[in-house]
Amino acid sequence: FKGGCVMKTVNAWLARLAEDATPSFDECVAQLGADLPLLLRFKDTPQDAEWHAEGDVHIHTSMVLNELYQLLNTEAQPIQGTERQALILGACLHDIAKPLCTKSYEKEGRIRIGSSGHEDKGRSYLAPKLMKWQLDFKVVWSVLNLVGEHQMPRQLVLRQRNQAAFLSLARQSNMQLLYWLERADIQGRFCVDRELDLLVLDEFRELCQYYGVWDRSDPLANIRPALAVLSSSAQEYVQTYALAELASGKITQAEEALSTTFQHREHYAHLVITCGLSGSGKSTWLQTHYPDYERISLDELREQWNGDRASQEHSGEIRQQAKEALKAALRVKHGVIWDATNLRRDFRSMVADLGRDYHALVTLVVFLLPETELRKNNRAREHFVPDAVLDRQLESYQFPTVNEAHQFWVVGAKGETLWRSGFTND
């Protein structure tokens, strides 16, 4: 009962962020620290004095929030409602993984402090934890990608990335929210390059507008009439391939997708790759939605080889057998499921790349549940894993990104579709 009252209080506090609340960072920590204990370590997490002369991560985040509130009262005033809620949470949590990633290293005879990879680690850490709260999933998605991509605006400009890179980022994150977060992030620190970074960020905004991703215009608008005369399955294939190949730079105009997909769009394999921790309901969902697809289960293969689903013996042989079965299904253009936790990006990439080699439509289905429900569901399974194994899964989890497949779906605790990739409607 006490836990329920606390959760009710937190959810009410979160709801006010969509209205006019401007909580201090200390208040944010007091409200969210029980669910996100890394917030409690910010004061003990140093930063490099050259880039963050203001001090530790707690001080910096407090300054970022204050800068954001000033922007929301002036230039960013049009940001309202759930977008305001997502932006404030994104600012509060953008460095959530710095306590895990911060390390000292020597460079040119000086001891420096860095936190390489904290953006992606932060997104992965937050994914199951944000699901505990009563947030619209669009807010959860926005927060995850503000955290995971908040260094990208500067990198895109400095590395002189082209339209494809901007489109790729726009499929992952709302570019306007990303811009305002970075404004607050830059203004919320003391460093020698602050004014230069603000100029770089202005260029990012201009390039977003130039490439049509600031207001999220439809990159496939020119081929919509041609798509309309195709069968529904061919439309799905061409549209998803066009978006993916524009974002990867394989094509530069949407019209090119009409010719590059011509040979395969009427008859193709459909590869479904799962990604979810133990207890997330993968098998049940797959049986409901794809009962006729061939299923390649690494757990079942381990049981056949080793008599134990948890055993890692013969892992090389098992993966090779699974790959050969996958290739056979792709060759004859069948529907096939790669059923595994697939928590690591390199494991997912190997399977997705194989699907692309065979011109399959590759769909990545991400199962995302609150951590408490994962543990409860896992204990109720016939083949449950020990808590220590689930702990290791949570530690190693690499939350997927949209560009890993042609289609990207997120499925919730009740098997409902929370989000589907696209562009104009995501």
C-alpha positions in Angstrom: 0.0 0.0 0.0 2.8 2.4 0.9 4.5 1.6 -2.4 1.3 2.3 -4.3 1.0 5.7 -2.6 4.5 6.6 -3.5 4.0 5.6 -7.1 0.8 7.7 -7.2 2.7 10.7 -5.9 5.5 10.3 -8.5 3.0 9.9 -11.4 1.2 13.1 -10.3 4.5 14.9 -10.1 5.4 13.7 -13.6 2.0 14.8 -14.9 2.7 18.4 -13.8 5.8 18.5 -16.0 3.4 18.6 -19.0 1.8 21.7 -17.5 3.9 24.5 -15.9 6.0 22.8 -13.3 9.7 23.8 -13.0 11.2 21.6 -10.4 14.8 22.0 -9.3 17.1 19.2 -9.9 17.2 18.4 -6.2 13.5 18.0 -6.3 13.8 15.7 -9.3 16.3 13.5 -7.5 14.0 13.4 -4.4 11.1 12.2 -6.6 12.9 9.9 -9.0 15.9 8.7 -7.1 14.2 5.6 -5.6 13.5 4.3 -9.1 16.6 5.7 -10.7 19.4 5.2 -8.1 22.1 6.5 -10.5 20.7 10.0 -9.8 21.9 9.6 -6.3 25.5 9.2 -7.5 25.7 12.4 -9.6 27.4 14.4 -6.8 30.1 11.8 -6.6 30.7 11.8 -10.4 33.4 14.3 -11.5 33.7 15.8 -14.9 36.7 17.1 -16.9 37.5 20.7 -15.8 38.2 21.8 -19.4 34.8 20.9 -20.6 32.8 21.2 -17.3 34.5 23.8 -15.1 31.2 24.1 -13.1 31.9 20.8 -11.3 30.3 17.4 -10.9 27.3 15.9 -12.8 24.8 17.0 -10.2 25.8 20.7 -10.6 25.8 20.5 -14.4 22.4 18.8 -14.6 21.0 21.5 -12.2 22.3 24.2 -14.5 20.9 22.5 -17.6 17.5 22.3 -16.1 17.6 26.0 -15.1 18.7 26.9 -18.7 15.9 24.8 -20.1 13.2 26.5 -18.0 14.4 29.9 -19.3 14.2 28.6 -22.9 10.7 27.2 -22.3 9.6 30.7 -21.1 11.1 32.4 -24.2 12.3 30.9 -27.5 11.0 27.4 -26.8 7.6 28.5 -25.5 5.8 26.6 -28.3 7.0 23.3 -26.7 4.0 22.4 -24.6 2.2 19.3 -23.1 3.8 15.9 -23.4 6.7 17.4 -25.5 7.5 19.7 -22.6 7.3 16.7 -20.2 9.7 14.7 -22.4 12.1 17.6 -22.7 12.3 18.2 -19.0 12.8 14.5 -18.3 15.4 14.4 -21.1 17.3 17.2 -19.5 17.1 15.7 -16.0 18.3 12.3 -17.3 20.6 13.0 -20.2 23.7 12.1 -18.3 22.1 9.3 -16.2 24.9 6.8 -17.1 27.9 9.0 -16.3 28.3 7.3 -12.9 28.7 4.0 -14.8 30.9 5.3 -17.6 33.1 8.0 -16.1 36.8 7.1 -16.0 40.1 8.8 -15.6 42.8 8.4 -18.3 46.1 10.0 -19.3 46.4 12.1 -22.4 49.5 14.1 -23.3 50.9 13.8 -19.8 47.7 15.0 -18.2 45.0 13.1 -16.3 41.7 13.6 -18.0 38.1 12.5 -17.1 35.8 11.0 -19.8 32.5 9.2 -19.9 32.6 7.5 -23.3 29.4 5.7 -24.3 27.3 7.2 -21.5 24.6 8.2 -24.0 23.8 4.7 -25.3 24.3 3.2 -21.9 21.9 5.7 -20.5 19.2 4.8 -23.0 19.6 1.1 -22.3 19.5 1.7 -18.5 16.3 3.7 -18.7 14.3 1.6 -21.1 12.7 -0.8 -18.6 12.8 1.6 -15.8 10.7 4.4 -17.5 8.0 1.8 -18.2 7.2 1.7 -14.5 5.6 5.2 -14.6 2.3 6.3 -16.1 3.8 8.0 -19.1 2.4 8.0 -22.6 4.8 5.8 -24.6 5.6 8.7 -27.0 7.1 10.4 -24.0 9.1 7.4 -23.0 10.3 7.0 -26.6 11.3 10.7 -26.8 13.2 10.6 -23.4 15.1 7.5 -24.4 16.2 9.0 -27.6 17.0 12.5 -26.2 19.3 10.6 -23.8 20.7 8.3 -26.4 21.3 10.9 -29.1 22.1 14.1 -27.2 25.7 14.3 -28.5 24.7 13.8 -32.2 23.8 17.3 -33.2 27.3 18.5 -32.7 28.8 15.4 -34.2 26.7 15.6 -37.4 27.9 19.2 -38.1 31.5 18.7 -37.2 31.8 15.5 -39.2 30.1 17.2 -42.1 27.5 14.5 -42.4 25.1 14.5 -45.3 21.3 14.3 -45.7 21.2 10.6 -45.0 22.7 11.1 -41.6 20.2 13.8 -40.7 17.3 11.6 -41.9 18.7 8.7 -39.9 18.8 10.7 -36.7 15.3 12.2 -37.4 13.9 8.7 -37.6 15.3 8.1 -34.2 14.6 11.3 -32.4 12.6 14.5 -32.6 15.1 17.0 -34.0 13.5 20.1 -32.4 13.5 18.6 -28.9 17.0 17.4 -29.5 18.0 21.0 -30.4 16.5 22.5 -27.3 18.0 19.9 -25.1 21.5 20.7 -26.5 20.9 24.4 -26.2 20.3 23.9 -22.5 23.2 21.4 -22.2 25.7 23.8 -23.7 24.5 26.8 -21.8 24.4 24.8 -18.6 28.2 24.4 -18.4 31.4 26.5 -18.1 34.0 25.8 -20.8 36.2 27.6 -23.3 34.3 26.4 -26.4 30.8 27.3 -25.3 30.2 30.0 -27.9 31.6 27.8 -30.7 29.3 25.0 -29.7 26.3 27.3 -29.8 27.3 28.3 -33.3 27.6 24.6 -34.3 24.2 24.0 -32.9 22.7 26.9 -34.9 24.2 25.2 -38.0 22.6 22.0 -37.0 19.2 23.7 -36.9 19.7 25.3 -40.3 20.8 21.9 -41.8 17.7 20.3 -40.3 15.5 22.8 -42.0 17.4 22.5 -45.3 17.1 18.7 -45.3 13.4 18.8 -44.3 13.7 17.0 -41.0 13.1 20.0 -38.7 9.3 19.8 -39.3 9.4 16.1 -40.2 8.2 16.4 -43.8 7.6 13.1 -45.6 10.7 11.9 -47.4 8.6 9.6 -49.6 6.1 12.2 -50.7 7.2 12.0 -54.3 6.6 8.3 -54.6 3.3 8.1 -52.8 1.2 8.0 -56.0 3.4 5.2 -57.4 3.1 3.2 -54.1 -0.7 3.5 -54.2 -1.0 1.2 -57.2 1.1 -1.6 -55.7 -0.2 -4.5 -53.7 -0.3 -3.9 -49.9 2.6 -6.3 -49.3 4.7 -4.6 -52.1 3.9 -1.2 -50.7 5.2 -2.2 -47.3 8.3 -3.6 -48.8 9.1 -0.6 -51.0 8.3 2.0 -48.3 10.4 0.4 -45.6 13.3 -0.3 -48.0 13.1 3.3 -49.3 13.2 4.8 -45.8 16.0 2.5 -44.6 18.2 3.1 -47.7 17.7 6.8 -47.7 18.8 6.9 -44.1 21.8 4.7 -44.8 22.8 6.7 -47.9 22.4 3.7 -50.3 20.0 5.9 -52.3 19.7 9.7 -52.5 16.2 10.0 -54.0 13.1 8.1 -52.9 12.3 7.4 -56.6 15.4 5.1 -56.7 13.6 2.6 -54.4 11.0 1.9 -57.1 13.7 0.4 -59.3 16.0 -1.1 -56.7 13.1 -3.1 -55.1 11.4 -4.1 -58.4 12.8 -7.6 -58.6 11.9 -8.6 -55.0 8.9 -6.6 -53.9 6.1 -9.0 -54.9 7.7 -12.1 -53.4 10.1 -11.8 -50.5 11.1 -13.4 -47.2 10.0 -11.8 -44.0 12.5 -12.1 -41.2 11.3 -11.3 -37.7 14.0 -10.7 -35.0 13.0 -10.5 -31.4 14.7 -8.5 -28.7 13.6 -8.8 -25.1 14.8 -9.9 -21.7 13.6 -13.1 -20.1 10.0 -12.9 -19.1 9.0 -10.3 -21.7 6.4 -12.5 -23.5 8.2 -13.1 -26.8 7.1 -16.6 -27.4 3.4 -15.9 -26.6 3.3 -12.9 -28.9 5.0 -14.7 -31.7 2.6 -17.6 -31.5 -0.3 -15.2 -31.7 1.0 -13.0 -34.6 3.1 -15.3 -36.7 1.8 -18.9 -36.0 2.8 -20.1 -39.5 6.3 -18.7 -39.6 9.3 -21.0 -39.2 10.8 -20.3 -35.7 14.5 -20.7 -35.0 14.9 -20.8 -31.3 18.4 -20.7 -29.8 17.0 -21.9 -26.5 15.5 -25.0 -28.1 18.7 -25.7 -30.0 20.7 -25.5 -26.7 18.3 -28.0 -25.1 18.8 -30.3 -28.1 22.6 -30.1 -28.0 23.2 -29.8 -24.2 20.0 -31.0 -22.5 19.9 -27.6 -20.9 18.6 -24.3 -22.3 21.0 -22.3 -20.0 24.1 -24.2 -21.0 26.6 -22.3 -23.3 28.4 -25.4 -24.4 28.7 -25.9 -28.2 27.7 -22.3 -28.7 29.6 -22.0 -32.0 28.0 -25.1 -33.5 24.5 -24.1 -32.3 24.8 -20.7 -33.9 26.1 -22.2 -37.1 23.2 -24.6 -37.2 20.7 -21.8 -36.6 22.3 -19.7 -39.3 22.1 -22.5 -41.9 18.4 -23.0 -41.0 17.9 -19.2 -41.4 19.6 -19.2 -44.8 17.4 -22.1 -46.0 14.3 -20.2 -45.1 15.4 -17.0 -46.6 16.4 -18.7 -49.9 12.9 -20.0 -50.4 11.4 -16.6 -49.3 9.5 -18.0 -46.2 8.5 -16.1 -43.1 11.0 -16.9 -40.4 11.6 -15.8 -36.8 14.9 -15.6 -35.1 13.7 -16.2 -31.5 16.3 -15.2 -28.9 16.8 -12.5 -26.3 19.2 -10.7 -28.8 20.2 -8.2 -26.1 23.5 -7.3 -27.8 23.7 -5.2 -30.9 26.3 -7.3 -32.7 24.1 -10.4 -32.3 21.1 -8.6 -33.9 23.3 -7.1 -36.6 24.6 -10.5 -37.7 21.0 -11.8 -38.2 19.7 -8.6 -39.8 22.6 -8.3 -42.3 21.9 -11.9 -43.4 18.3 -11.0 -44.0 19.3 -8.0 -46.1 21.7 -10.2 -48.1 18.7 -12.2 -49.2 16.5 -9.1 -49.9 14.2 -10.0 -47.0 12.0 -7.5 -45.2 13.6 -7.4 -41.7 11.4 -6.5 -38.7 12.9 -6.0 -35.3 10.3 -6.5 -32.5 11.4 -5.1 -29.1 9.6 -6.3 -26.0 9.6 -3.6 -23.4 8.2 -4.1 -19.9 8.8 -2.7 -16.4 11.5 -4.5 -14.6 9.1 -5.6 -11.8 6.8 -7.3 -14.4 9.8 -9.0 -16.1 10.8 -10.6 -12.8 7.2 -11.7 -12.0 6.7 -13.1 -15.5 10.1 -14.9 -15.5 9.3 -16.7 -12.2 6.0 -17.9 -13.7 7.6 -19.4 -16.8 8.2 -23.1 -17.3 11.8 -22.3 -18.3 12.6 -19.5 -16.0 16.1 -18.1 -15.5 17.6 -17.4 -12.0 17.4 -13.8 -10.8 21.2 -13.5 -11.2 20.9 -14.2 -14.9 18.2 -11.6 -15.3 20.4 -9.1 -13.5 23.2 -9.8 -16.0 20.8 -9.4 -18.9 19.8 -6.0 -17.6 23.4 -5.0 -17.1 24.4 -6.1 -20.7 21.2 -4.9 -22.4 21.8 -2.7 -25.5 18.5 -1.1 -26.4 18.0 -1.2 -30.2 17.9 1.7 -32.6 15.6 2.2 -35.5 18.3 1.8 -38.2 19.0 -1.8 -37.1 16.1 -3.1 -39.3 13.7 -2.1 -42.0 10.8 -2.1 -39.5 11.1 -1.5 -35.7 8.2 -2.3 -33.4 7.9 -1.9 -29.6 5.5 -4.3 -27.8 4.3 -3.7 -24.3 3.3 -5.8 -21.3 -0.1 -6.9 -22.7 1.3 -7.7 -26.1 0.1 -4.3 -27.4 2.0 -2.4 -30.1 3.4 0.7 -28.4 5.3 2.1 -31.3 6.1 1.4 -35.0 8.8 3.0 -37.0 8.1 5.2 -40.0 8.7 8.8 -40.3 5.7 11.1 -40.5 3.7 9.2 -37.8 6.4 8.2 -35.3 
